[in-house]
Amino acid sequence: MQIYTNNDFDQSLDEILDYIALDSLEKALDFVHELQTKFETLPFMPYKFRKSIYFDNENIRDFIYKGYVIPYLVDQECIVILGIVKYRETL
């Protein structure tokens, strides 16, 4: 099963990495490397994360990583990473 990203995810991730790099380029590189490593495990158990709180679709799950929510779509032949947002609890 292939993993794809969309433009929203790519653009948001670039902004996050630019922000982290202001503090430390090494931390930004570690962040993206660890994230890619975690993505590689998704095809083995694509439904292991909760149903998305942002979408009303059983095939869209929320991958949580270091305070970020990364919704992804599980399709029959692929996984599509839809975006990445900083998780904030609303009261």
ABEGO torsion letter per residue (X at the ends): XBBBBBAAAAAAAAAAAAAAAAABAAAAAAAAAAAAAAAAAAAABAAABBBBAABBBAABBBBBBGGBBBBBBBBAABBBBAEBBBBBBBX
